[in-house]
Amino acid sequence: MYSRSWSSPFSEAGGTGRPAFVTEFGLWTDEQAAAAEQIEASLDEIDLVRLAFADPHGLARSKTLTVDAFRSVLRNGMDFSSGPFIFDTGHAAALDFLADPGVGVDEIAGAGSFVLVPDPLTFQVLPHEGPRTAWVLGDEYLRDGSPHPLSARNVLRQVVARYAARDLTPVLGLEVEWYLTRRLAGPPGNAGNGFGLQGAAPRVEAMNSGYQFNLDANYDSVAHFTSPLAMKLLELGLPLRSIEHESGPGQIETTFNPMHALDTADAMLLFRTVVKQTAARQGYHASFMALPRVDSFDPCGWHLHQSVMDAKSGRNLFAAEGGGISDRGVAYIEGLLSRARDLCLLSVPTVNGYRRMGADFSLSPTRLGWSYEDRSAMIRVVGGGAGTHIENRVGEPTANPYLNIAAQLSAGFDGMAAEVGASPRAGGEESYETLPQDLGEALEAFRAGQAAELLGKPLAATMAKLKESELARFEAWRAIEQPADGQVTEWEQREYFEAF
């Protein structure tokens, strides 16, 4: 039994970044530095801290630290393996980290470590945890103090900075659909699992029969879980607006009040993580997979509500005098439409997500266009006056929140900068170009487009390699198994149902 602590040259450097890393490279704003001081003053009330970040797929990766370790990590950063940048959705190595990874990031070779620096503004105490546990998001840096080229959160920060340079503030609201199911007894799914080979998906049953839209009785059948969940989300400071029962059996829609862009993405990451973990602890299974392979399930979407404010006056720039949407709002929409195909991969990143694009689901967008209060359009103009905003209905709930939001804000910004005029695509959109109909088409458009201008060449190359790997594994399985056309496959269920 060890009875003493040792002080050594490794105590600061071993796994905890680099002494005074934050100060050396000036990584925090004054607001972050002040928040860090408040955190340090309250750490005696915490037992453990989960330091997390979003990988390219939008999944939270974390390390759980003792408070004593976090006291050092807060200002020194934490060494973190580059593994989360290397593996595709099935944990197959999509980047050759034993040779040249081919993405222009030398640190990936040998799966070298980067430094994850906590963002003090995201520090949260998780309610009702056993040991008193906090959650904090980190930003990824190379060891020379520069932002990691594969950091999705940094991509969104850069887009927001473009708005700020013009005294503009994007504001977004989340509308997310997902499934709550009851987990059945069975093996944990490890049989056959490995690198690129997924074991069996969780066995589940539906919570109710579904297909009575917004029926109060259906909500009541899940309220024993969703109502306490709502209180938990509010305790976390998330601006929850509503929870309702949608069409499918146990299909839940959750909406949040408008937030600034980075807060929106952070909230989406925390929300999905908390929902899945809370469900698992209570014997349920929550999934944000677009269309699970469960009888009678309906597809789920992620609708992103968007507007742009004048940072000085607070005026909504999408509101037109006399009603409707302003010319700048139309220009923003035109920007979204012009980049919809080549950036679709960032909003619909999985094989399964394109199940929503079929003709059977008329409320899922397939064509490029916009309209007023029309839920069959890709872009729906909602509200009036100061509340005028647009709803982009393209995304699937598994999408990386930082990349999905960055893609849409960037496209909208370019549209406003170009001052595109009124669009003939409003209404009557049947004759216009369609969105990609499968992951292969989306990947081809992504490669041919200008994604590198948004993501930077390293992240654009990485995303292409990750998706190439995922798609190749699916097509290899499909060639052998020859599943029926149009049906969600067993491969998709194994690949996405538990992870997402």
CORJOUR-V608494 format. One record per pair of residues at least 24 apart in sequence whose C-alpha atoms are under 6 Angstrom apart, sorted by the first residue. I is the first residue (numbers start at 0). J is the second residue. Records with the same first field share a line. If there is no record, write none. Layout:
BEGIN
I=J ; J
END
This chain:
BEGIN
14=77 ; 78
15=72 ; 76 ; 77 ; 78
16=75 ; 76 ; 77 ; 78 ; 114
17=75
18=75
19=74 ; 75
20=75
21=74
24=144
31=119 ; 120
34=119
35=119
45=131
46=130 ; 131 ; 132
47=132
48=132 ; 133 ; 134
49=134
50=135 ; 136
51=136 ; 137
52=136 ; 137
54=83
56=399
57=399
73=117
76=114 ; 115 ; 116
77=114 ; 115
78=112 ; 113 ; 114
79=112 ; 113
80=112
81=110 ; 111 ; 112
87=465
89=195 ; 494
90=194 ; 195
91=194 ; 195
93=464 ; 465 ; 468
102=457 ; 460
103=457
113=141
114=139 ; 140
115=139
149=458
151=401
152=401
155=401 ; 405
166=310
167=308 ; 309 ; 310
168=307 ; 308 ; 310
169=306 ; 307
170=258 ; 259 ; 305 ; 306 ; 307
171=257 ; 258 ; 304 ; 305
172=255 ; 256 ; 257 ; 304
173=254 ; 255 ; 303
174=253 ; 254 ; 301 ; 302
175=252 ; 253 ; 301
176=251 ; 252 ; 299 ; 300
177=250 ; 251 ; 286 ; 287
178=249 ; 250 ; 251 ; 285 ; 286
179=249 ; 284 ; 285
180=204 ; 205 ; 206 ; 283 ; 284
181=283 ; 284
182=282 ; 283 ; 284
197=493
199=493
200=493
205=248
206=249
207=248
208=248
209=246 ; 247 ; 248
210=246 ; 247
212=245 ; 246
213=244 ; 245
218=244
247=296 ; 297
264=400 ; 401
286=499
287=396 ; 397 ; 499
288=496 ; 499
289=352 ; 395
292=487 ; 492
298=355
300=395 ; 396
301=394 ; 395 ; 396
302=391 ; 392
303=390 ; 391
304=389 ; 390
305=388 ; 389
306=388
315=385
318=384 ; 385 ; 387
327=415
330=414 ; 415 ; 418 ; 419
331=411 ; 414 ; 415
333=414
334=410 ; 411 ; 413 ; 414
335=410 ; 411
340=434
341=444 ; 445 ; 448
344=441
345=402 ; 403
346=394 ; 398 ; 403
347=394 ; 395
350=438
352=395
353=437
365=433 ; 434
366=432 ; 433 ; 434
367=432 ; 433
368=424 ; 428
369=425
370=425 ; 426
END
